[in-house]
Amino acid sequence: MRLDKYLKVSRLVKRRTVANELCDAKHVTVNGKIARASYEIKEGDIIEIQMGANVTKAQVVTVSEYATKENASTMYKIL
C-alpha cells in the first residue's frame, strides 16, 4: 500500500492530500529515510511524521485497504 494512503486509512493524517503534501515537503520518514508518497509500506516499518513541533513515531502493525474508525488504531503502534 502507498504511504499516503496508509496514513489516511490508519487515520494518522486526516486527508490523503495532506499526507501527500507532508511527503513532498520531506516531513515523513520511513525506517530513518525520507519517503515519497508512493513508497510501499510493509508490516514492521517505522514511520515518523513531523508536523510543526509535533513528531509522531509509529510502527506499522497491519496493512489493510479499509479500516473503520474503531479498528484504525490497531493498524499501528505509537512508539
Buried (B, 14 or more C-beta within 10 A) or exposed (E): BBBBBBBBBBEBBEEBEBBBBBBEEEBBBBEEEEBBBEBEBEEEBBBBBBEEEEEBBBEBEEBEEEBEEEEBBEBBEEE
